[in-house]
């Protein structure tokens, strides 16, 4: 179980722990990189933006 799954299940975690920091910081780095690519995409490239948004937030973004 990942730290994020445990948190969703209501488990408490010490945010000072090394395992927590490694997993959370890896997710922050991943999301920062996704957001950077979104911010540098032409706003007229709707399909590309949607794909990038779904990479950032899997399955949460849909075509409107």
PQR file of N, CA, C, O and H, with PARSE charges and radii, in Angstrom:
ATOM      1  N   UNK A   1       0.850  -1.172   0.000 -0.4000 1.5000
ATOM      2  CA  UNK A   1       0.000   0.000   0.000 -0.0000 2.0000
ATOM      3  C   UNK A   1       0.898   1.237   0.000  0.5500 1.7000
ATOM      4  O   UNK A   1       1.851   1.331   0.773 -0.5500 1.4000
ATOM      5  N   UNK A   2       0.576   2.172  -0.873 -0.4000 1.5000
ATOM      6  CA  UNK A   2       1.350   3.411  -0.926 -0.0000 2.0000
ATOM      7  C   UNK A   2       0.931   4.321   0.226  0.5500 1.7000
ATOM      8  O   UNK A   2      -0.103   4.111   0.860 -0.5500 1.4000
ATOM      9  H   UNK A   2      -0.199   2.096  -1.501  0.4000 1.0000
ATOM     10  N   UNK A   3       1.736   5.309   0.475 -0.4000 1.5000
ATOM     11  CA  UNK A   3       1.403   6.278   1.515 -0.0000 2.0000
ATOM     12  C   UNK A   3       0.101   6.990   1.174  0.5500 1.7000
ATOM     13  O   UNK A   3      -0.705   7.265   2.062 -0.5500 1.4000
ATOM     14  H   UNK A   3       2.576   5.480  -0.040  0.4000 1.0000
ATOM     15  N   UNK A   4      -0.111   7.288  -0.097 -0.4000 1.5000
ATOM     16  CA  UNK A   4      -1.333   7.984  -0.500 -0.0000 2.0000
ATOM     17  C   UNK A   4      -2.563   7.109  -0.267  0.5500 1.7000
ATOM     18  O   UNK A   4      -3.604   7.610   0.160 -0.5500 1.4000
ATOM     19  H   UNK A   4       0.544   7.065  -0.819  0.4000 1.0000
ATOM     20  N   UNK A   5      -2.458   5.814  -0.540 -0.4000 1.5000
ATOM     21  CA  UNK A   5      -3.573   4.902  -0.272 -0.0000 2.0000
ATOM     22  C   UNK A   5      -3.852   4.823   1.224  0.5500 1.7000
ATOM     23  O   UNK A   5      -5.008   4.827   1.647 -0.5500 1.4000
ATOM     24  H   UNK A   5      -1.613   5.406  -0.886  0.4000 1.0000
ATOM     25  N   UNK A   6      -2.798   4.752   2.014 -0.4000 1.5000
ATOM     26  CA  UNK A   6      -2.966   4.694   3.470 -0.0000 2.0000
ATOM     27  C   UNK A   6      -3.640   5.969   3.986  0.5500 1.7000
ATOM     28  O   UNK A   6      -4.522   5.901   4.842 -0.5500 1.4000
ATOM     29  H   UNK A   6      -1.859   4.749   1.670  0.4000 1.0000
ATOM     30  N   UNK A   7      -3.231   7.119   3.473 -0.4000 1.5000
ATOM     31  CA  UNK A   7      -3.847   8.381   3.891 -0.0000 2.0000
ATOM     32  C   UNK A   7      -5.321   8.428   3.498  0.5500 1.7000
ATOM     33  O   UNK A   7      -6.157   8.906   4.265 -0.5500 1.4000
ATOM     34  H   UNK A   7      -2.514   7.174   2.777  0.4000 1.0000
ATOM     35  N   UNK A   8      -5.640   7.929   2.295 -0.4000 1.5000
ATOM     36  CA  UNK A   8      -7.050   7.884   1.868 -0.0000 2.0000
ATOM     37  C   UNK A   8      -7.875   6.984   2.785  0.5500 1.7000
ATOM     38  O   UNK A   8      -9.073   7.200   2.970 -0.5500 1.4000
ATOM     39  H   UNK A   8      -4.961   7.541   1.672  0.4000 1.0000
ATOM     40  N   UNK A   9      -7.218   5.969   3.360 -0.4000 1.5000
ATOM     41  CA  UNK A   9      -7.902   5.043   4.273 -0.0000 2.0000
ATOM     42  C   UNK A   9      -7.926   5.551   5.704  0.5500 1.7000
ATOM     43  O   UNK A   9      -8.386   4.846   6.603 -0.5500 1.4000
ATOM     44  H   UNK A   9      -6.245   5.793   3.210  0.4000 1.0000
ATOM     45  N   UNK A  10      -7.437   6.768   5.927 -0.4000 1.5000
ATOM     46  CA  UNK A  10      -7.521   7.373   7.236 -0.0000 2.0000
ATOM     47  C   UNK A  10      -6.347   7.108   8.157  0.5500 1.7000
ATOM     48  O   UNK A  10      -6.378   7.504   9.322 -0.5500 1.4000
ATOM     49  H   UNK A  10      -7.064   7.340   5.197  0.4000 1.0000
ATOM     50  N   UNK A  11      -5.317   6.450   7.663 -0.4000 1.5000
ATOM     51  CA  UNK A  11      -4.150   6.203   8.493 -0.0000 2.0000
ATOM     52  C   UNK A  11      -3.351   7.484   8.681  0.5500 1.7000
ATOM     53  O   UNK A  11      -3.245   8.302   7.767 -0.5500 1.4000
ATOM     54  H   UNK A  11      -5.292   6.128   6.716  0.4000 1.0000
ATOM     55  N   UNK A  12      -2.798   7.648   9.860 -0.4000 1.5000
ATOM     56  CA  UNK A  12      -1.941   8.795  10.143 -0.0000 2.0000
ATOM     57  C   UNK A  12      -0.507   8.445   9.769  0.5500 1.7000
ATOM     58  O   UNK A  12      -0.082   7.298   9.904 -0.5500 1.4000
ATOM     59  H   UNK A  12      -2.884   6.983  10.602  0.4000 1.0000
ATOM     60  N   UNK A  13       0.222   9.432   9.304 -0.4000 1.5000
ATOM     61  CA  UNK A  13       1.626   9.243   8.946 -0.0000 2.0000
ATOM     62  C   UNK A  13       2.455  10.370   9.516  0.5500 1.7000
ATOM     63  O   UNK A  13       2.020  11.520   9.571 -0.5500 1.4000
ATOM     64  H   UNK A  13      -0.124  10.364   9.195  0.4000 1.0000
ATOM     65  N   UNK A  14       3.642  10.026   9.934 -0.4000 1.5000
ATOM     66  CA  UNK A  14       4.597  11.032  10.389 -0.0000 2.0000
ATOM     67  C   UNK A  14       5.240  11.633   9.140  0.5500 1.7000
ATOM     68  O   UNK A  14       5.976  10.951   8.425 -0.5500 1.4000
ATOM     69  H   UNK A  14       3.995   9.091   9.890  0.4000 1.0000
ATOM     70  N   UNK A  15       4.964  12.890   8.886 -0.4000 1.5000
ATOM     71  CA  UNK A  15       5.475  13.525   7.677 -0.0000 2.0000
ATOM     72  C   UNK A  15       6.969  13.774   7.732  0.5500 1.7000
ATOM     73  O   UNK A  15       7.570  14.204   6.748 -0.5500 1.4000
ATOM     74  H   UNK A  15       4.367  13.443   9.467  0.4000 1.0000
ATOM     75  N   UNK A  16       7.564  13.505   8.875 -0.4000 1.5000
ATOM     76  CA  UNK A  16       9.015  13.635   8.994 -0.0000 2.0000
ATOM     77  C   UNK A  16       9.733  12.353   8.610  0.5500 1.7000
ATOM     78  O   UNK A  16      10.959  12.338   8.503 -0.5500 1.4000
ATOM     79  H   UNK A  16       7.075  13.155   9.674  0.4000 1.0000
ATOM     80  N   UNK A  17       8.980  11.269   8.399 -0.4000 1.5000
ATOM     81  CA  UNK A  17       9.582   9.983   8.065 -0.0000 2.0000
ATOM     82  C   UNK A  17      10.171   9.976   6.660  0.5500 1.7000
ATOM     83  O   UNK A  17       9.665  10.641   5.756 -0.5500 1.4000
ATOM     84  H   UNK A  17       7.983  11.281   8.485  0.4000 1.0000
ATOM     85  N   UNK A  18      11.247   9.214   6.494 -0.4000 1.5000
ATOM     86  CA  UNK A  18      11.950   9.161   5.204 -0.0000 2.0000
ATOM     87  C   UNK A  18      11.081   8.568   4.094  0.5500 1.7000
ATOM     88  O   UNK A  18      11.079   9.078   2.974 -0.5500 1.4000
ATOM     89  H   UNK A  18      11.657   8.674   7.229  0.4000 1.0000
ATOM     90  N   UNK A  19      10.340   7.495   4.395 -0.4000 1.5000
ATOM     91  CA  UNK A  19       9.489   6.864   3.373 -0.0000 2.0000
ATOM     92  C   UNK A  19       8.428   7.842   2.878  0.5500 1.7000
ATOM     93  O   UNK A  19       8.165   7.937   1.679 -0.5500 1.4000
ATOM     94  H   UNK A  19      10.341   7.081   5.305  0.4000 1.0000
ATOM     95  N   UNK A  20       7.829   8.564   3.810 -0.4000 1.5000
ATOM     96  CA  UNK A  20       6.825   9.560   3.445 -0.0000 2.0000
ATOM     97  C   UNK A  20       7.435  10.613   2.542  0.5500 1.7000
ATOM     98  O   UNK A  20       6.890  10.932   1.486 -0.5500 1.4000
ATOM     99  H   UNK A  20       8.043   8.487   4.784  0.4000 1.0000
ATOM    100  N   UNK A  21       8.570  11.153   2.963 -0.4000 1.5000
ATOM    101  CA  UNK A  21       9.214  12.218   2.174 -0.0000 2.0000
ATOM    102  C   UNK A  21       9.588  11.733   0.785  0.5500 1.7000
ATOM    103  O   UNK A  21       9.380  12.454  -0.191 -0.5500 1.4000
ATOM    104  H   UNK A  21       9.013  10.894   3.822  0.4000 1.0000
ATOM    105  N   UNK A  22      10.129  10.542   0.673 -0.4000 1.5000
ATOM    106  CA  UNK A  22      10.537  10.041  -0.646 -0.0000 2.0000
ATOM    107  C   UNK A  22       9.339   9.912  -1.576  0.5500 1.7000
ATOM    108  O   UNK A  22       9.393  10.355  -2.724 -0.5500 1.4000
ATOM    109  H   UNK A  22      10.297   9.956   1.466  0.4000 1.0000
ATOM    110  N   UNK A  23       8.255   9.307  -1.087 -0.4000 1.5000
ATOM    111  CA  UNK A  23       7.090   9.096  -1.951 -0.0000 2.0000
ATOM    112  C   UNK A  23       6.400  10.409  -2.284  0.5500 1.7000
ATOM    113  O   UNK A  23       6.027  10.637  -3.434 -0.5500 1.4000
ATOM    114  H   UNK A  23       8.212   8.948  -0.154  0.4000 1.0000
ATOM    115  N   UNK A  24       6.228  11.261  -1.307 -0.4000 1.5000
ATOM    116  CA  UNK A  24       5.535  12.530  -1.535 -0.0000 2.0000
ATOM    117  C   UNK A  24       6.365  13.441  -2.435  0.5500 1.7000
ATOM    118  O   UNK A  24       5.826  14.071  -3.346 -0.5500 1.4000
ATOM    119  H   UNK A  24       6.531  11.075  -0.372  0.4000 1.0000
ATOM    120  N   UNK A  25       7.652  13.514  -2.191 -0.4000 1.5000
ATOM    121  CA  UNK A  25       8.495  14.383  -3.023 -0.0000 2.0000
ATOM    122  C   UNK A  25       8.572  13.866  -4.451  0.5500 1.7000
ATOM    123  O   UNK A  25       8.665  14.662  -5.385 -0.5500 1.4000
ATOM    124  H   UNK A  25       8.090  13.003  -1.452  0.4000 1.0000
ATOM    125  N   UNK A  26       8.534  12.555  -4.644 -0.4000 1.5000
ATOM    126  CA  UNK A  26       8.498  12.002  -6.001 -0.0000 2.0000
ATOM    127  C   UNK A  26       7.209  12.413  -6.703  0.5500 1.7000
ATOM    128  O   UNK A  26       7.228  12.735  -7.891 -0.5500 1.4000
ATOM    129  H   UNK A  26       8.458  11.908  -3.886  0.4000 1.0000
ATOM    130  N   UNK A  27       6.090  12.405  -5.983 -0.4000 1.5000
ATOM    131  CA  UNK A  27       4.816  12.815  -6.573 -0.0000 2.0000
ATOM    132  C   UNK A  27       4.809  14.312  -6.859  0.5500 1.7000
ATOM    133  O   UNK A  27       4.277  14.740  -7.883 -0.5500 1.4000
ATOM    134  H   UNK A  27       6.074  12.144  -5.018  0.4000 1.0000
ATOM    135  N   UNK A  28       5.382  15.100  -5.983 -0.4000 1.5000
ATOM    136  CA  UNK A  28       5.476  16.545  -6.228 -0.0000 2.0000
ATOM    137  C   UNK A  28       6.310  16.808  -7.482  0.5500 1.7000
ATOM    138  O   UNK A  28       5.940  17.639  -8.311 -0.5500 1.4000
ATOM    139  H   UNK A  28       5.814  14.752  -5.151  0.4000 1.0000
ATOM    140  N   UNK A  29       7.426  16.109  -7.620 -0.4000 1.5000
ATOM    141  CA  UNK A  29       8.274  16.270  -8.815 -0.0000 2.0000
ATOM    142  C   UNK A  29       7.522  15.876 -10.077  0.5500 1.7000
ATOM    143  O   UNK A  29       7.610  16.564 -11.094 -0.5500 1.4000
ATOM    144  H   UNK A  29       7.727  15.434  -6.946  0.4000 1.0000
ATOM    145  N   UNK A  30       6.771  14.756 -10.016 -0.4000 1.5000
ATOM    146  CA  UNK A  30       5.998  14.295 -11.173 -0.0000 2.0000
ATOM    147  C   UNK A  30       4.942  15.333 -11.548  0.5500 1.7000
ATOM    148  O   UNK A  30       4.791  15.668 -12.723 -0.5500 1.4000
ATOM    149  H   UNK A  30       6.700  14.197  -9.190  0.4000 1.0000
ATOM    150  N   UNK A  31       4.217  15.838 -10.565 -0.4000 1.5000
ATOM    151  CA  UNK A  31       3.165  16.802 -10.876 -0.0000 2.0000
ATOM    152  C   UNK A  31       3.748  18.135 -11.346  0.5500 1.7000
ATOM    153  O   UNK A  31       3.172  18.779 -12.223 -0.5500 1.4000
ATOM    154  H   UNK A  31       4.339  15.566  -9.611  0.4000 1.0000
ATOM    155  N   UNK A  32       4.878  18.559 -10.780 -0.4000 1.5000
ATOM    156  CA  UNK A  32       5.535  19.785 -11.252 -0.0000 2.0000
ATOM    157  C   UNK A  32       5.897  19.674 -12.734  0.5500 1.7000
ATOM    158  O   UNK A  32       5.688  20.609 -13.507 -0.5500 1.4000
ATOM    159  H   UNK A  32       5.346  18.036 -10.068  0.4000 1.0000
ATOM    160  N   UNK A  33       6.439  18.522 -13.115 -0.4000 1.5000
ATOM    161  CA  UNK A  33       6.854  18.318 -14.503 -0.0000 2.0000
ATOM    162  C   UNK A  33       5.636  18.308 -15.431  0.5500 1.7000
ATOM    163  O   UNK A  33       5.686  18.876 -16.522 -0.5500 1.4000
ATOM    164  H   UNK A  33       6.609  17.762 -12.487  0.4000 1.0000
ATOM    165  N   UNK A  34       4.546  17.668 -15.004 -0.4000 1.5000
ATOM    166  CA  UNK A  34       3.313  17.657 -15.804 -0.0000 2.0000
ATOM    167  C   UNK A  34       2.758  19.075 -15.962  0.5500 1.7000
ATOM    168  O   UNK A  34       2.358  19.477 -17.054 -0.5500 1.4000
ATOM    169  H   UNK A  34       4.506  17.207 -14.117  0.4000 1.0000
ATOM    170  N   UNK A  35       2.741  19.812 -14.878 -0.4000 1.5000
ATOM    171  CA  UNK A  35       2.229  21.178 -14.928 -0.0000 2.0000
ATOM    172  C   UNK A  35       3.093  22.069 -15.816  0.5500 1.7000
ATOM    173  O   UNK A  35       2.572  22.935 -16.519 -0.5500 1.4000
ATOM    174  H   UNK A  35       3.066  19.486 -13.991  0.4000 1.0000
ATOM    175  N   UNK A  36       4.392  21.863 -15.790 -0.4000 1.5000
ATOM    176  CA  UNK A  36       5.289  22.618 -16.651 -0.0000 2.0000
ATOM    177  C   UNK A  36       4.935  22.363 -18.122  0.5500 1.7000
ATOM    178  O   UNK A  36       4.851  23.298 -18.919 -0.5500 1.4000
ATOM    179  H   UNK A  36       4.815  21.159 -15.219  0.4000 1.0000
ATOM    180  N   UNK A  37       4.727  21.082 -18.473 -0.4000 1.5000
ATOM    181  CA  UNK A  37       4.384  20.766 -19.866 -0.0000 2.0000
ATOM    182  C   UNK A  37       3.021  21.328 -20.246  0.5500 1.7000
ATOM    183  O   UNK A  37       2.839  21.775 -21.379 -0.5500 1.4000
ATOM    184  H   UNK A  37       4.795  20.322 -17.826  0.4000 1.0000
ATOM    185  N   UNK A  38       2.064  21.316 -19.330 -0.4000 1.5000
ATOM    186  CA  UNK A  38       0.748  21.908 -19.605 -0.0000 2.0000
ATOM    187  C   UNK A  38       0.894  23.408 -19.849  0.5500 1.7000
ATOM    188  O   UNK A  38       0.322  23.951 -20.794 -0.5500 1.4000
ATOM    189  H   UNK A  38       2.212  20.954 -18.410  0.4000 1.0000
ATOM    190  N   UNK A  39       1.657  24.066 -18.995 -0.4000 1.5000
ATOM    191  CA  UNK A  39       1.829  25.519 -19.111 -0.0000 2.0000
ATOM    192  C   UNK A  39       2.553  25.934 -20.383  0.5500 1.7000
ATOM    193  O   UNK A  39       2.426  27.080 -20.815 -0.5500 1.4000
ATOM    194  H   UNK A  39       2.122  23.625 -18.227  0.4000 1.0000
ATOM    195  N   UNK A  40       3.307  25.030 -20.988 -0.4000 1.5000
ATOM    196  CA  UNK A  40       4.052  25.346 -22.201 -0.0000 2.0000
ATOM    197  C   UNK A  40       3.421  24.742 -23.459  0.5500 1.7000
ATOM    198  O   UNK A  40       4.077  24.608 -24.492 -0.5500 1.4000
ATOM    199  H   UNK A  40       3.411  24.100 -20.637  0.4000 1.0000
ATOM    200  N   UNK A  41       2.153  24.385 -23.355 -0.4000 1.5000
ATOM    201  CA  UNK A  41       1.418  23.845 -24.498 -0.0000 2.0000
ATOM    202  C   UNK A  41       0.508  24.930 -25.057  0.5500 1.7000
ATOM    203  O   UNK A  41      -0.139  25.667 -24.313 -0.5500 1.4000
ATOM    204  H   UNK A  41       1.621  24.494 -22.515  0.4000 1.0000
ATOM    205  N   UNK A  42       0.473  25.009 -26.375 -0.4000 1.5000
ATOM    206  CA  UNK A  42      -0.391  25.967 -27.043 -0.0000 2.0000
ATOM    207  C   UNK A  42      -1.843  25.716 -26.615  0.5500 1.7000
ATOM    208  O   UNK A  42      -2.306  24.578 -26.683 -0.5500 1.4000
ATOM    209  H   UNK A  42       0.999  24.410 -26.979  0.4000 1.0000
ATOM    210  N   UNK A  43      -2.569  26.745 -26.179 -0.4000 1.5000
ATOM    211  CA  UNK A  43      -3.946  26.547 -25.714 -0.0000 2.0000
ATOM    212  C   UNK A  43      -4.899  26.038 -26.795  0.5500 1.7000
ATOM    213  O   UNK A  43      -5.984  25.549 -26.480 -0.5500 1.4000
ATOM    214  H   UNK A  43      -2.193  27.670 -26.124  0.4000 1.0000
ATOM    215  N   UNK A  44      -4.511  26.146 -28.048 -0.4000 1.5000
ATOM    216  CA  UNK A  44      -5.354  25.645 -29.131 -0.0000 2.0000
ATOM    217  C   UNK A  44      -5.188  24.140 -29.342  0.5500 1.7000
ATOM    218  O   UNK A  44      -5.963  23.536 -30.083 -0.5500 1.4000
ATOM    219  H   UNK A  44      -3.630  26.544 -28.304  0.4000 1.0000
ATOM    220  N   UNK A  45      -4.198  23.533 -28.709 -0.4000 1.5000
ATOM    221  CA  UNK A  45      -3.963  22.097 -28.834 -0.0000 2.0000
ATOM    222  C   UNK A  45      -4.760  21.361 -27.752  0.5500 1.7000
ATOM    223  O   UNK A  45      -4.193  20.818 -26.804 -0.5500 1.4000
ATOM    224  H   UNK A  45      -3.569  24.024 -28.107  0.4000 1.0000
ATOM    225  N   UNK A  46      -6.079  21.357 -27.916 -0.4000 1.5000
ATOM    226  CA  UNK A  46      -6.988  20.825 -26.898 -0.0000 2.0000
ATOM    227  C   UNK A  46      -6.744  19.343 -26.595  0.5500 1.7000
ATOM    228  O   UNK A  46      -6.753  18.950 -25.429 -0.5500 1.4000
ATOM    229  H   UNK A  46      -6.539  21.798 -28.687  0.4000 1.0000
ATOM    230  N   UNK A  47      -6.532  18.537 -27.598 -0.4000 1.5000
ATOM    231  CA  UNK A  47      -6.327  17.106 -27.372 -0.0000 2.0000
ATOM    232  C   UNK A  47      -5.038  16.853 -26.579  0.5500 1.7000
ATOM    233  O   UNK A  47      -5.000  16.003 -25.689 -0.5500 1.4000
ATOM    234  H   UNK A  47      -6.525  18.857 -28.546  0.4000 1.0000
ATOM    235  N   UNK A  48      -4.001  17.594 -26.913 -0.4000 1.5000
ATOM    236  CA  UNK A  48      -2.733  17.445 -26.196 -0.0000 2.0000
ATOM    237  C   UNK A  48      -2.884  17.894 -24.745  0.5500 1.7000
ATOM    238  O   UNK A  48      -2.371  17.243 -23.835 -0.5500 1.4000
ATOM    239  H   UNK A  48      -4.031  18.284 -27.635  0.4000 1.0000
ATOM    240  N   UNK A  49      -3.584  19.005 -24.529 -0.4000 1.5000
ATOM    241  CA  UNK A  49      -3.824  19.479 -23.168 -0.0000 2.0000
ATOM    242  C   UNK A  49      -4.619  18.465 -22.357  0.5500 1.7000
ATOM    243  O   UNK A  49      -4.306  18.211 -21.193 -0.5500 1.4000
ATOM    244  H   UNK A  49      -4.000  19.534 -25.268  0.4000 1.0000
ATOM    245  N   UNK A  50      -5.633  17.893 -22.963 -0.4000 1.5000
ATOM    246  CA  UNK A  50      -6.448  16.894 -22.271 -0.0000 2.0000
ATOM    247  C   UNK A  50      -5.596  15.681 -21.879  0.5500 1.7000
ATOM    248  O   UNK A  50      -5.713  15.166 -20.768 -0.5500 1.4000
ATOM    249  H   UNK A  50      -5.887  18.099 -23.908  0.4000 1.0000
ATOM    250  N   UNK A  51      -4.744  15.236 -22.795 -0.4000 1.5000
ATOM    251  CA  UNK A  51      -3.860  14.102 -22.496 -0.0000 2.0000
ATOM    252  C   UNK A  51      -2.913  14.440 -21.344  0.5500 1.7000
ATOM    253  O   UNK A  51      -2.697  13.616 -20.455 -0.5500 1.4000
ATOM    254  H   UNK A  51      -4.649  15.654 -23.698  0.4000 1.0000
ATOM    255  N   UNK A  52      -2.353  15.638 -21.358 -0.4000 1.5000
ATOM    256  CA  UNK A  52      -1.454  16.055 -20.283 -0.0000 2.0000
ATOM    257  C   UNK A  52      -2.198  16.193 -18.950  0.5500 1.7000
ATOM    258  O   UNK A  52      -1.678  15.817 -17.900 -0.5500 1.4000
ATOM    259  H   UNK A  52      -2.528  16.307 -22.080  0.4000 1.0000
ATOM    260  N   UNK A  53      -3.404  16.731 -19.004 -0.4000 1.5000
ATOM    261  CA  UNK A  53      -4.201  16.869 -17.786 -0.0000 2.0000
ATOM    262  C   UNK A  53      -4.542  15.503 -17.205  0.5500 1.7000
ATOM    263  O   UNK A  53      -4.548  15.329 -15.986 -0.5500 1.4000
ATOM    264  H   UNK A  53      -3.827  17.036 -19.857  0.4000 1.0000
ATOM    265  N   UNK A  54      -4.827  14.533 -18.069 -0.4000 1.5000
ATOM    266  CA  UNK A  54      -5.113  13.180 -17.590 -0.0000 2.0000
ATOM    267  C   UNK A  54      -3.866  12.498 -17.056  0.5500 1.7000
ATOM    268  O   UNK A  54      -3.960  11.616 -16.203 -0.5500 1.4000
ATOM    269  H   UNK A  54      -4.822  14.673 -19.059  0.4000 1.0000
ATOM    270  N   UNK A  55      -2.707  12.891 -17.544 -0.4000 1.5000
ATOM    271  CA  UNK A  55      -1.463  12.374 -16.983 -0.0000 2.0000
ATOM    272  C   UNK A  55      -1.265  12.938 -15.575  0.5500 1.7000
ATOM    273  O   UNK A  55      -0.793  12.242 -14.676 -0.5500 1.4000
ATOM    274  H   UNK A  55      -2.630  13.607 -18.237  0.4000 1.0000
ATOM    275  N   UNK A  56      -1.630  14.195 -15.402 -0.4000 1.5000
ATOM    276  CA  UNK A  56      -1.504  14.835 -14.091 -0.0000 2.0000
ATOM    277  C   UNK A  56      -2.526  14.263 -13.111  0.5500 1.7000
ATOM    278  O   UNK A  56      -2.197  13.957 -11.965 -0.5500 1.4000
ATOM    279  H   UNK A  56      -2.014  14.760 -16.132  0.4000 1.0000
ATOM    280  N   UNK A  57      -3.765  14.122 -13.573 -0.4000 1.5000
ATOM    281  CA  UNK A  57      -4.869  13.637 -12.717 -0.0000 2.0000
ATOM    282  C   UNK A  57      -5.580  12.504 -13.450  0.5500 1.7000
ATOM    283  O   UNK A  57      -6.624  12.728 -14.064 -0.5500 1.4000
ATOM    284  H   UNK A  57      -4.032  14.371 -14.504  0.4000 1.0000
ATOM    285  N   UNK A  58      -5.032  11.291 -13.396 -0.4000 1.5000
ATOM    286  CA  UNK A  58      -5.533  10.166 -14.192 -0.0000 2.0000
ATOM    287  C   UNK A  58      -7.042   9.959 -14.104  0.5500 1.7000
ATOM    288  O   UNK A  58      -7.616   9.790 -13.028 -0.5500 1.4000
ATOM    289  H   UNK A  58      -4.185  11.109 -12.897  0.4000 1.0000
ATOM    290  N   UNK A  59      -7.661   9.982 -15.295 -0.4000 1.5000
ATOM    291  CA  UNK A  59      -9.081   9.683 -15.416 -0.0000 2.0000
ATOM    292  C   UNK A  59     -10.032  10.743 -14.895  0.5500 1.7000
ATOM    293  O   UNK A  59     -11.240  10.510 -14.877 -0.5500 1.4000
ATOM    294  H   UNK A  59      -7.195  10.120 -16.169  0.4000 1.0000
ATOM    295  N   UNK A  60      -9.548  11.878 -14.479 -0.4000 1.5000
ATOM    296  CA  UNK A  60     -10.442  12.896 -13.898 -0.0000 2.0000
ATOM    297  C   UNK A  60     -10.857  13.949 -14.904  0.5500 1.7000
ATOM    298  O   UNK A  60     -11.848  14.649 -14.692 -0.5500 1.4000
ATOM    299  H   UNK A  60      -8.566  12.068 -14.494  0.4000 1.0000
ATOM    300  N   UNK A  61     -10.118  14.074 -15.997 -0.4000 1.5000
ATOM    301  CA  UNK A  61     -10.418  15.125 -16.959 -0.0000 2.0000
ATOM    302  C   UNK A  61     -11.173  14.507 -18.141  0.5500 1.7000
ATOM    303  O   UNK A  61     -10.802  13.440 -18.630 -0.5500 1.4000
ATOM    304  H   UNK A  61      -9.314  13.505 -16.169  0.4000 1.0000
ATOM    305  N   UNK A  62     -12.215  15.169 -18.589 -0.4000 1.5000
ATOM    306  CA  UNK A  62     -12.982  14.699 -19.730 -0.0000 2.0000
ATOM    307  C   UNK A  62     -13.177  15.861 -20.704  0.5500 1.7000
ATOM    308  O   UNK A  62     -12.965  17.024 -20.361 -0.5500 1.4000
ATOM    309  H   UNK A  62     -12.517  16.036 -18.192  0.4000 1.0000
ATOM    310  N   UNK A  63     -13.576  15.523 -21.897 -0.4000 1.5000
ATOM    311  CA  UNK A  63     -13.847  16.549 -22.910 -0.0000 2.0000
ATOM    312  C   UNK A  63     -15.145  17.224 -22.535  0.5500 1.7000
ATOM    313  O   UNK A  63     -16.124  16.556 -22.202 -0.5500 1.4000
ATOM    314  H   UNK A  63     -13.748  14.578 -22.175  0.4000 1.0000
ATOM    315  N   UNK A  64     -15.161  18.552 -22.587 -0.4000 1.5000
ATOM    316  CA  UNK A  64     -16.400  19.284 -22.256 -0.0000 2.0000
ATOM    317  C   UNK A  64     -17.088  19.773 -23.495  0.5500 1.7000
ATOM    318  O   UNK A  64     -18.140  20.406 -23.408 -0.5500 1.4000
ATOM    319  H   UNK A  64     -14.366  19.095 -22.858  0.4000 1.0000
TER
END
